[in-house]
């Protein structure tokens, strides 16, 4: 266990040496929770270094924050040609840091309405990066042009998707640290359900799909879909239009590929999450099949094992127990066909007990998994049976989701490849 007294403040500046190994070439950004630098090591290799400001965290919360950050770093080590890779991790003055690869590139904001940009390739590769994240149980949460890199040969890499803190709090604080009347431009890409984050405790892939739609609109028109965004007054109007799906369609009337772009934008910019494309594949299907195919990485675990030889299992892709497996076939106690799932709590017995140290979004009686043994089909239902309750069936407080769709108490079939969201935890359905 780390000694909280060993955690010291870090104020690294240009040319300072971090952890005695990495010299600061540029201070990139600072938020309430972390700080980013471009650094170089003794061999001349360049990296982006992200430092968790553990000294800013209340001492009583530091151990949990460390555990949360360690889990996040492990779960973001995804082998993909479209994501910036985590190269190394370390610790300086009691504060953890990670290094991501650095490559010669320019962020996408420099290519808005640039005729030199290969638009179709760029957009498809952004989608490939998002798909690799989503299939790995991760959500970018901060998809903006600044977090999309374009290399010299036109290849796209998504970056800045590692969140070293509780996602909800990071997103809730976004744009609120500015000491002026101007707003954070990154708010333009934020899905409407995040405007009041207390009602959105579970972050779903649909938030990235909305952000992607805003970026596509901006690449096509040079403008934002819901109007300008400079002052706080603009932000009030922007939110109002976004919540009413009132985006500027007229500006696309003269576009030669208007039909294609309208279909894509309409599948992304709905105010309601359930009105958007259910997944990235639905958007990819709208493009012509020829040109710029997906290029996978050998040995990548982006694809869920789908062959069912012995049974079906849940694989923790994000959460306190990252990497843990729950083999449903071995957990179920036949002839009963039910597995109860909920937050680990002494007052309630669950066959699958989920650990949750940082947040409190998982209900004690969160959901139920049922087996139809005649068809060998598994179903997921939100809530659990409770004989003491008035209606006998008690729904969870924050909902249960498969991919981006909310599950009702009536239930929905689950198959290998599905991502189940329970609070801030992501579990992938896999065959084994």
PEUR-V490618 format. One record per residue. PHI is phi in whole degrees, 0 to 359 (999 if undefined). OMEGA is omega in degrees with one decimal (NA if undefined). D_CENTER is the distance of its C-alpha to the mean C-alpha in Angstrom with 1 decimal. Layout:
# PEUR-V490618
PHI | OMEGA | D_CENTER
PHI | OMEGA | D_CENTER
This chain:
# PEUR-V490618
999 | -176.9 | 28.7
285 | 176.7 | 28.2
281 | -178.3 | 30.9
300 | -179.8 | 29.5
291 | -179.3 | 32.6
278 | 179.4 | 31.5
279 | -177.9 | 28.5
239 | 178.9 | 29.8
293 | 177.3 | 28.7
239 | 176.9 | 27.8
235 | -177.2 | 28.9
281 | -179.9 | 28.5
233 | -178.4 | 30.0
307 | 177.9 | 31.0
76 | 175.6 | 32.8
293 | 178.1 | 32.0
257 | 179.3 | 31.4
266 | 179.7 | 28.3
58 | 178.6 | 29.1
67 | -172.8 | 32.2
232 | -169.3 | 30.4
235 | -178.2 | 28.3
273 | -178.1 | 30.1
286 | 175.5 | 28.2
263 | 179.8 | 28.7
202 | 172.4 | 26.6
271 | -170.7 | 24.8
268 | -175.3 | 21.7
197 | 177.6 | 19.9
219 | 175.8 | 20.0
239 | -180.0 | 18.0
296 | -172.4 | 18.9
251 | -176.3 | 17.0
210 | 178.6 | 17.3
224 | -176.2 | 19.3
241 | 179.7 | 19.0
225 | 163.3 | 22.0
265 | -175.4 | 23.3
230 | 177.7 | 25.6
223 | 179.6 | 28.2
264 | -174.8 | 29.7
292 | 178.7 | 33.4
266 | 178.8 | 33.3
88 | 178.1 | 32.0
280 | -176.1 | 28.4
257 | -179.3 | 25.8
216 | 164.3 | 22.3
258 | -179.2 | 19.6
252 | 177.9 | 19.8
248 | -175.8 | 17.4
250 | 175.8 | 19.4
282 | 179.2 | 18.3
280 | -178.1 | 21.0
296 | 179.5 | 22.0
295 | 178.6 | 25.3
276 | -177.8 | 23.9
273 | 175.7 | 22.7
305 | -176.8 | 25.4
309 | -177.1 | 27.2
290 | -178.3 | 26.9
259 | -170.7 | 23.0
294 | -177.9 | 22.8
298 | 178.7 | 23.0
295 | 179.4 | 20.1
294 | 176.8 | 18.0
297 | 179.5 | 19.2
297 | 179.1 | 18.3
297 | -178.5 | 14.7
293 | 178.3 | 14.4
298 | 178.3 | 16.2
294 | -179.9 | 14.0
297 | -179.4 | 10.8
298 | 179.8 | 12.9
297 | -176.0 | 14.2
285 | 179.3 | 11.0
263 | 178.0 | 9.9
275 | -173.9 | 13.4
257 | 177.6 | 12.8
278 | -177.5 | 15.9
206 | 175.6 | 15.3
285 | -172.3 | 17.5
242 | 179.9 | 14.8
231 | 174.3 | 12.7
293 | -173.8 | 14.3
272 | 170.3 | 15.5
280 | -174.0 | 15.8
262 | -176.4 | 19.6
213 | 172.9 | 20.9
226 | 179.5 | 20.5
193 | -177.1 | 23.2
212 | 177.7 | 24.6
227 | -178.3 | 26.7
52 | 178.1 | 28.8
85 | -178.8 | 26.8
251 | -179.4 | 23.4
287 | 174.9 | 20.9
217 | 174.4 | 19.6
223 | 178.0 | 18.0
244 | 171.6 | 19.0
249 | -177.3 | 17.2
296 | 175.7 | 19.5
244 | 176.2 | 21.1
225 | 178.1 | 22.6
295 | -175.1 | 25.0
198 | 174.9 | 23.0
230 | -178.4 | 22.7
286 | -169.7 | 19.7
296 | -179.1 | 19.5
299 | 179.8 | 20.9
278 | -176.7 | 24.2
245 | 179.8 | 24.4
299 | -178.7 | 24.2
56 | 178.0 | 27.1
269 | -177.3 | 28.3
296 | 180.0 | 30.6
282 | -178.2 | 30.0
283 | 173.2 | 26.4
281 | -169.0 | 26.1
297 | -176.9 | 24.1
297 | 179.6 | 23.6
299 | -178.4 | 22.6
300 | -176.6 | 20.1
293 | 179.3 | 18.4
295 | -179.2 | 18.5
287 | 171.5 | 17.0
299 | 179.5 | 14.0
296 | 178.1 | 13.6
298 | 178.3 | 14.2
295 | 177.9 | 11.5
297 | -179.7 | 8.9
297 | 178.1 | 10.8
297 | 175.9 | 10.9
296 | -174.6 | 7.2
296 | 178.5 | 7.2
292 | 177.5 | 10.6
266 | 178.3 | 9.7
78 | 179.9 | 7.7
246 | 175.8 | 4.3
234 | -176.0 | 1.4
296 | 178.6 | 3.5
77 | -176.3 | 4.8
228 | -177.8 | 8.0
284 | 177.0 | 9.2
222 | 177.3 | 13.0
303 | -179.5 | 16.0
293 | -179.8 | 16.4
259 | 175.1 | 13.2
237 | -176.7 | 14.6
260 | 176.2 | 17.6
242 | -177.2 | 20.6
280 | -176.9 | 23.1
299 | 179.5 | 26.8
266 | 175.7 | 27.0
88 | 179.9 | 24.4
283 | -176.7 | 21.6
254 | 176.3 | 18.0
228 | 175.0 | 15.4
274 | -179.3 | 11.9
224 | 175.7 | 11.7
62 | 178.7 | 10.6
256 | 177.2 | 7.0
272 | -177.5 | 8.5
244 | -175.7 | 8.7
273 | 178.2 | 12.2
186 | 177.1 | 12.6
289 | -174.3 | 11.7
306 | -177.0 | 8.6
302 | -177.8 | 11.0
290 | 178.2 | 13.7
297 | -178.4 | 12.0
290 | 179.7 | 11.1
294 | -178.9 | 14.6
275 | -177.6 | 16.3
299 | 177.0 | 15.1
82 | -177.0 | 18.3
257 | -177.5 | 20.5
261 | -178.8 | 21.8
285 | -179.2 | 23.9
262 | 179.5 | 27.6
206 | -179.6 | 28.9
276 | 179.4 | 29.1
269 | -176.7 | 26.6
259 | 178.3 | 23.0
288 | -177.0 | 19.9
298 | -179.3 | 19.5
295 | 177.9 | 15.6
296 | -179.8 | 16.0
298 | -174.8 | 17.3
260 | -175.4 | 13.9
276 | -179.3 | 12.5
295 | -176.7 | 12.7
304 | -179.5 | 15.8
293 | 178.4 | 14.4
270 | 180.0 | 12.9
298 | 176.8 | 16.5
238 | -168.6 | 17.6
292 | 179.2 | 14.8
296 | 177.4 | 17.3
263 | -175.5 | 17.3
225 | -176.3 | 13.5
287 | 178.9 | 12.9
252 | -178.7 | 10.5
271 | -173.5 | 7.2
246 | 178.2 | 7.3
305 | -179.3 | 6.7
301 | 179.8 | 9.7
291 | 177.2 | 8.3
289 | 179.8 | 7.4
294 | 175.8 | 10.8
296 | -179.8 | 12.6
302 | 177.7 | 11.7
301 | 178.9 | 12.8
299 | 178.0 | 15.9
298 | -179.6 | 16.8
295 | 178.3 | 16.7
300 | 178.8 | 18.9
302 | -178.4 | 21.3
292 | 177.8 | 21.6
297 | -178.3 | 22.4
283 | -168.6 | 25.0
244 | -174.2 | 26.7
82 | -178.4 | 26.0
236 | 174.8 | 25.2
269 | -172.9 | 22.4
293 | -175.2 | 22.5
245 | 176.6 | 23.5
106 | -178.7 | 25.9
291 | -179.1 | 26.3
216 | -179.5 | 24.3
237 | -176.4 | 26.4
254 | 177.4 | 27.8
298 | 177.1 | 26.8
296 | 175.8 | 29.0
301 | -176.7 | 27.0
296 | 177.5 | 23.8
297 | 179.3 | 25.6
292 | -179.5 | 26.7
299 | 178.5 | 23.4
300 | -177.9 | 21.6
299 | -179.6 | 24.6
291 | 179.6 | 24.5
296 | -179.0 | 20.8
290 | 178.2 | 21.4
249 | -177.9 | 24.3
51 | -175.9 | 22.7
259 | -179.8 | 25.5
265 | -171.2 | 24.4
283 | -178.9 | 27.1
280 | -175.0 | 28.1
297 | -175.6 | 31.5
293 | -178.7 | 30.5
264 | -173.7 | 29.7
304 | -175.5 | 33.1
264 | 179.9 | 34.7
290 | -176.5 | 31.8
297 | 179.3 | 33.3
252 | -174.4 | 30.3
305 | -176.6 | 29.8
300 | 179.4 | 29.4
297 | -174.7 | 26.6
291 | 178.1 | 24.6
296 | 178.4 | 25.4
299 | -178.8 | 24.1
294 | -177.5 | 20.7
294 | 179.4 | 20.4
293 | 178.2 | 21.6
276 | -175.9 | 19.0
243 | -166.2 | 16.2
263 | 176.1 | 17.8
298 | 177.8 | 18.8
295 | -179.1 | 18.6
266 | -178.9 | 17.9
302 | -178.4 | 14.6
284 | 175.7 | 17.0
267 | 179.7 | 18.9
267 | 175.5 | 16.3
306 | -177.4 | 16.1
291 | 178.1 | 15.1
201 | -177.2 | 13.2
296 | -179.0 | 13.2
301 | 179.1 | 16.5
299 | 179.5 | 18.2
285 | 179.2 | 17.8
302 | -179.5 | 18.9
297 | -179.2 | 21.9
284 | -178.9 | 23.1
275 | 172.1 | 23.9
303 | -173.9 | 27.2
290 | -175.4 | 27.0
277 | 173.2 | 28.8
94 | 172.2 | 27.4
58 | 178.1 | 24.5
289 | 177.5 | 23.5
293 | 177.4 | 20.4
241 | -178.8 | 21.4
278 | 177.9 | 20.0
249 | 178.4 | 20.6
304 | 179.5 | 23.3
84 | 179.6 | 22.2
291 | 177.8 | 18.5
254 | 178.8 | 17.0
296 | 179.0 | 14.4
278 | 177.4 | 16.8
288 | 173.4 | 17.5
300 | -173.9 | 21.2
252 | -180.0 | 22.7
282 | -178.7 | 26.4
261 | 178.4 | 27.6
258 | -179.4 | 30.7
257 | -178.9 | 30.8
165 | -178.0 | 28.2
241 | 178.4 | 24.6
222 | 173.6 | 22.2
254 | -177.9 | 18.8
247 | -179.4 | 16.9
289 | -178.6 | 14.6
261 | 176.7 | 11.4
207 | -179.6 | 9.8
145 | -175.5 | 12.4
301 | -175.6 | 15.8
248 | -178.7 | 17.4
307 | 177.3 | 15.0
93 | -178.8 | 17.1
286 | 178.4 | 19.4
245 | 171.9 | 20.9
242 | -178.8 | 22.5
275 | -172.7 | 25.1
300 | -177.8 | 25.9
298 | -179.5 | 29.2
271 | -178.4 | 30.4
280 | -175.0 | 29.2
297 | -176.1 | 30.7
250 | -180.0 | 34.3
299 | 14.6 | 36.4
278 | 175.3 | 38.3
293 | -174.9 | 35.6
242 | -172.5 | 32.7
235 | 171.8 | 30.2
237 | 178.3 | 27.5
269 | -175.9 | 26.3
229 | 177.8 | 22.9
188 | 179.4 | 22.2
295 | 178.2 | 21.7
299 | -176.6 | 24.3
203 | -176.7 | 27.2
295 | -175.5 | 30.9
278 | -177.3 | 31.9
226 | 175.7 | 30.2
264 | 173.1 | 30.4
235 | 178.4 | 27.5
289 | 169.5 | 27.7
242 | -178.9 | 24.1
256 | -175.6 | 23.4
264 | 178.6 | 19.9
280 | 179.6 | 19.8
213 | -174.8 | 18.0
266 | -172.8 | 19.2
274 | -176.5 | 17.1
261 | 178.1 | 16.2
218 | -176.2 | 18.4
258 | -177.7 | 16.5
269 | 178.6 | 18.0
284 | 176.9 | 21.4
294 | 173.8 | 24.4
245 | -168.2 | 25.1
274 | -176.6 | 21.7
205 | -176.8 | 22.2
225 | 175.5 | 24.7
252 | -177.2 | 24.7
234 | 179.5 | 27.9
251 | 168.9 | 29.7
267 | -172.5 | 32.1
287 | 177.5 | 34.4
286 | 179.9 | 36.5
253 | -177.3 | 33.8
56 | -178.3 | 31.7
246 | 178.8 | 28.6
258 | 178.8 | 26.0
233 | 177.1 | 24.8
242 | 178.0 | 22.3
237 | 175.4 | 23.5
283 | 177.2 | 22.1
89 | -178.6 | 24.4
215 | 173.2 | 27.6
289 | 177.7 | 31.3
218 | -174.9 | 33.1
295 | 180.0 | 36.8
277 | -176.4 | 37.1
281 | -177.4 | 35.0
301 | -177.5 | 36.7
262 | 177.2 | 35.1
70 | 177.8 | 34.6
247 | -176.3 | 31.0
248 | 177.4 | 28.4
285 | 174.7 | 24.9
289 | -178.1 | 22.0
284 | -173.9 | 21.3
246 | 174.7 | 17.6
86 | 175.7 | 17.6
235 | -173.4 | 16.5
228 | 168.8 | 14.4
248 | -172.5 | 14.6
57 | 178.2 | 11.9
249 | -175.3 | 11.8
253 | 179.0 | 15.4
284 | -179.5 | 17.0
264 | 178.8 | 19.6
270 | 176.2 | 23.0
288 | 176.3 | 25.7
287 | 174.1 | 27.3
96 | -179.1 | 24.6
209 | 179.4 | 23.0
293 | 173.8 | 23.5
243 | -178.9 | 20.9
224 | 178.7 | 21.2
308 | -177.2 | 19.9
106 | 178.1 | 16.6
294 | 173.3 | 15.3
252 | 177.7 | 12.1
263 | 178.1 | 13.4
254 | 176.9 | 11.5
231 | -171.5 | 13.9
62 | 179.1 | 13.0
265 | -179.6 | 10.1
267 | 176.5 | 11.2
240 | 177.9 | 10.2
238 | -179.7 | 13.4
260 | 176.5 | 14.2
281 | -177.7 | 17.7
223 | 171.0 | 19.9
270 | 175.0 | 23.6
212 | NA | 25.8
